[in-house]
Amino acid sequence: MKIAATRALLLAVVGFLLALSGCSEKPADDTKAAESVAETPIAATAPALVQAAGRGDLTEIRALLDAGAEIDVTDALGRTPLHMAAFYGNPKTSALLIARGANIEARDRIG
């Protein structure tokens, strides 16, 4: 009984110290991250649906899908329209693509 209480106390102290060590880290600068994403170009050779998803152009995406565009088409790096919508922070675009059947488990060339 005494060993179990000592073990529990030791685990609690270790957990507290681990949590405390994470508090000393400086938070990420979100403005730099946002600028970095905004500066990342979409290749002009990427499929039209991939480009539209990166821009968040819902009208063009709907038109392309209604015309029969493949929803999980990939660019040269294996990124799908859903990858691009998520990367560029377009939640409405992501929701539309998922509602239209985009593969949420698709992987690009990196994984």
Secondary structure as GFF3:
##gff-version 3
##sequence-region A 1 111
A	DSSP	alpha_helix	2	23	.	.	.	ID=ss1
A	DSSP	alpha_helix	30	39	.	.	.	ID=ss2
A	DSSP	alpha_helix	48	55	.	.	.	ID=ss3
A	DSSP	alpha_helix	58	66	.	.	.	ID=ss4
A	DSSP	alpha_helix	81	87	.	.	.	ID=ss5
A	DSSP	alpha_helix	91	99	.	.	.	ID=ss6
###
